[in-house]
Amino acid sequence: MHTKEEYELEEMLVGAKRREEDLIERIIQIASMIYMQMPLRYQDEWLDRQVNDGLYNPTEGYKEDDE
């Protein structure tokens, strides 16, 4: 019999595994686009999805002095 803590830990691990698989798939997608030298609009669409999903903020950490 499992304790409540063991069930919670198992749920966390399942969620982490799904997240890992999702992130790996995203990397494969952009790497494939670059490798196949697809038009930039495909990369732009991919990037828009990352921004909309909260995975990337294009202005975070940006300073005018960085140019």
C-alpha positions in Angstrom: 0.0 0.0 0.0 1.2 3.5 -0.9 1.2 6.5 1.4 -0.3 9.8 0.3 3.2 11.2 0.0 4.3 8.3 -2.3 1.3 9.0 -4.6 2.1 12.7 -4.7 5.7 12.0 -5.5 4.7 9.6 -8.2 2.4 12.2 -9.7 5.2 14.8 -9.6 7.6 12.4 -11.4 5.0 11.6 -14.1 4.5 15.3 -14.6 8.2 16.0 -14.8 8.7 13.2 -17.3 5.9 14.6 -19.5 7.5 18.1 -19.3 10.9 16.7 -20.2 9.4 14.9 -23.2 7.6 18.1 -24.3 10.8 20.2 -24.1 12.8 17.6 -26.0 10.2 17.6 -28.7 10.4 21.4 -28.9 14.2 21.2 -29.3 13.9 18.6 -32.0 11.3 20.8 -33.9 13.5 23.9 -34.0 16.7 21.9 -34.7 14.9 20.2 -37.7 13.8 23.5 -39.0 17.3 24.9 -38.8 18.9 21.7 -40.3 16.5 21.7 -43.2 17.0 25.5 -43.7 13.3 26.1 -43.7 12.0 29.6 -44.3 12.3 31.9 -41.2 8.5 32.1 -41.0 8.4 28.6 -39.6 11.0 29.5 -37.0 9.0 32.7 -36.2 5.9 30.6 -35.7 7.8 28.2 -33.4 9.2 31.1 -31.4 5.7 32.7 -31.1 4.5 29.4 -29.6 7.3 29.4 -27.1 6.5 33.0 -26.1 2.8 32.2 -25.8 3.5 29.2 -23.7 5.6 31.3 -21.4 8.9 29.5 -22.1 10.6 32.5 -23.5 10.4 36.2 -22.9 12.3 38.1 -25.7 12.7 41.2 -23.5 13.8 39.5 -20.3 17.4 40.4 -19.4 17.7 42.8 -22.4 19.5 46.1 -21.8 20.2 48.7 -24.4 23.9 48.6 -23.4 24.0 44.9 -24.6 23.9 46.0 -28.3 
